[in-house]
Amino acid sequence: MDVDKPLHDLGNLPSPAEVLAADYPEWHFWRERDTGRHGDWVALHATERDRVCRAPDIPGLRTQLEKDAAGRRARRGTPAGRHTAEGPIS
């Protein structure tokens, strides 16, 4: 970040956490606080409360969410990507 540039010139870019939340709207996100310090980032699935992912940073949390999704696809036999009842969306 250019500290000499006025904030309004930097644009309104979403944070990595906001991008992750937009990519996974069915999850709730927060950051734990441990004795006044930031802890892990946590993701809790909105309807399946036993699905919880955690990592010390946003890239790590994204990796955990991707692994969760891949594991669920593998258990259901669904390939990666977006699908409808008719097949993959291109």
Backbone torsions as a table, in degrees:
resi	resn	phi	psi	omega
1	MET	NA	134.8	-179.6
2	ASP	-83.4	106.4	-175.2
3	VAL	-71.9	-15.6	179.1
4	ASP	-87.8	-8.0	-177.5
5	LYS	-92.7	136.5	176.7
6	PRO	-60.1	145.7	-177.5
7	LEU	-57.7	-37.5	-177.7
8	HIS	-67.6	-17.0	177.2
9	ASP	-84.7	-12.5	-178.9
10	LEU	-81.3	-16.1	-179.2
11	GLY	88.4	169.7	179.8
12	ASN	-104.5	72.0	-178.7
13	LEU	-84.6	138.5	176.4
14	PRO	-70.8	149.8	177.4
15	SER	-74.3	162.2	176.0
16	PRO	-57.1	-34.3	177.8
17	ALA	-67.1	-38.9	178.3
18	GLU	-67.2	-38.1	177.3
19	VAL	-64.3	-43.9	178.9
20	LEU	-61.1	-44.9	179.2
21	ALA	-62.4	-36.8	177.7
22	ALA	-69.4	-34.2	179.3
23	ASP	-74.1	-23.8	-178.0
24	TYR	-129.6	69.4	-174.9
25	PRO	-67.0	-15.9	-179.7
26	GLU	-86.5	8.1	-179.9
27	TRP	-118.5	150.1	172.8
28	HIS	-104.0	136.6	-176.0
29	PHE	-121.3	145.3	171.5
30	TRP	-160.7	168.4	176.7
31	ARG	-115.9	127.5	179.3
32	GLU	-70.5	153.8	174.2
33	ARG	-119.8	127.6	-178.5
34	ASP	-119.9	109.7	-179.7
35	THR	48.0	48.7	176.7
36	GLY	82.3	-1.9	178.7
37	ARG	-113.4	156.1	177.2
38	HIS	-68.9	137.9	176.8
39	GLY	-109.4	-148.3	-178.8
40	ASP	-70.3	154.6	166.2
41	TRP	-82.4	139.4	-176.4
42	VAL	-128.5	141.3	174.0
43	ALA	-125.7	130.3	178.5
44	LEU	-122.6	126.2	179.4
45	HIS	-65.1	139.8	-173.6
46	ALA	-65.1	-34.8	-175.9
47	THR	-114.5	-22.5	179.9
48	GLU	-111.0	86.4	-170.6
49	ARG	-64.7	-12.3	177.0
50	ASP	-84.4	-5.5	177.7
51	ARG	-94.3	102.8	-179.5
52	VAL	-129.9	133.4	175.0
53	CYS	-122.3	148.2	178.0
54	ARG	-149.3	148.7	178.7
55	ALA	-160.4	159.6	-179.3
56	PRO	-74.3	-14.6	-179.5
57	ASP	-147.1	168.9	-176.9
58	ILE	-65.1	-44.9	177.0
59	PRO	-58.3	-39.2	177.5
60	GLY	-65.8	-37.8	178.4
61	LEU	-67.6	-39.6	176.4
62	ARG	-59.3	-43.1	178.3
63	THR	-59.7	-43.9	178.7
64	GLN	-62.5	-41.6	178.7
65	LEU	-66.2	-39.2	177.1
66	GLU	-64.2	-41.3	177.3
67	LYS	-64.1	-41.2	177.7
68	ASP	-59.6	-47.1	-179.3
69	ALA	-64.7	-42.2	179.5
70	ALA	-64.3	-40.7	178.1
71	GLY	-63.4	-39.7	178.7
72	ARG	-68.3	-39.6	177.7
73	ARG	-63.7	-41.6	-179.1
74	ALA	-64.2	-40.5	179.1
75	ARG	-67.2	-31.8	179.8
76	ARG	-91.2	-11.1	-176.7
77	GLY	74.8	26.9	-179.3
78	THR	-99.8	127.4	176.6
79	PRO	-69.3	163.8	178.9
80	ALA	-65.3	155.1	177.7
81	GLY	107.5	172.4	-178.6
82	ARG	-85.8	138.1	-177.8
83	HIS	-135.1	156.0	169.0
84	THR	-120.2	-178.8	177.3
85	ALA	-62.1	-26.2	-179.0
86	GLU	-84.4	-16.0	179.7
87	GLY	137.7	-167.1	-176.8
88	PRO	-64.0	148.1	173.7
89	ILE	-93.7	125.1	-179.7
90	SER	-99.6	NA	NA
